[in-house]
Amino acid sequence: MSRPAPNLTLSAFQCGPRQFTLDEVLAAARELGTFATFRGAWQRHQVAARLAATAGLTPTDAELEAALETFRYARDLVSGEECDRWLETRGLRFDDLVDCITRRLQSALIETEPAVAVETNDPTDAAGDDERLLRVDALLADEFNVWARRLARAVALAEHAAQAHAGAPLPPEAWAELDRRREATAATLATPARRRSALAAHRLELTRVRFEQAEFDTEGAAREAILCAREDATSLRATAETNAFPCQESDVLLGDLPAAWAEVLMSARLGEAVIPRSEDGSFVVLSPLSRQEPSLDDPAVQARVDAAVVEHHFRELETRYIRWLINVDLNP
């Protein structure tokens, strides 16, 4: 027997007296064209999952449990009760989550996903159980958080400008107009003063670091390479290549690196070989070659700074005008 469809009349957030439903978040995403991309990928994964099921390919209990744990950890849902409450705010049950994760894992078991023609971005075009599954998966997807926050910030901006829409549900054309105002405002925010302020606030993560990275097959080999580099006063690359281990050079912003890597690359002396803390059992040795203070002359830095300025502005508007009735935050 088919499970009931999610209750899309539940509210996602509130601005003043007006509450915006889950269905309105989906409607806005369809109007703005972002739902179409999700739906196309979803259809391909559905076909792959069905092929896997037909072939008798199913994830193991351990794989399913690990995937569920990852989902809960990313949303800070420590207990089963917290997970159930999170699901209830989206009109879902734990069985919906298990089914969604199972199909995601099944889809991954098919190496090549068959292409599926997508001619519309309206989920109501799906038939029968597919329509329900599409809505369930959309509510559980990370994309839904992006859609909800995008709509909430556009609404907050309108409220701030005393142009809020109240009362009856907004017509589709209103979503596009609200979003155009949001984008137009975002384009004006990155003034020189705001850029300087954001650059100072994010100085560490925007520091550019150039380093060598060598990977070894055992911890003993990694430590031996460090010892050899120190005793022979040679570079990490020379030591690695002498012992037939791969070594590469990278030039990135510190914020793009794992926290353990960033920590050792900032604390180690230039040219020193160090082993970062590992959580995946890898045996990597790093050696910082140079560190460069962030500058707005660096296009990558300026792009990050501008994004930080926009995020700060809309986060303030969101905090001031929006009361969230669902959790849309994800842990990195």
Helices and strands as residue ranges (DSSP letters): E 11-15, E 18-21, H 22-32, H 34-54, H 61-74, H 80-88, H 94-108, G 123-125, H 129-140, H 142-160, H 172-186, H 192-201, E 208-216, H 219-232, H 236-242, E 247-253, G 254-256, H 259-267, E 283-292, H 299-321, E 322-324
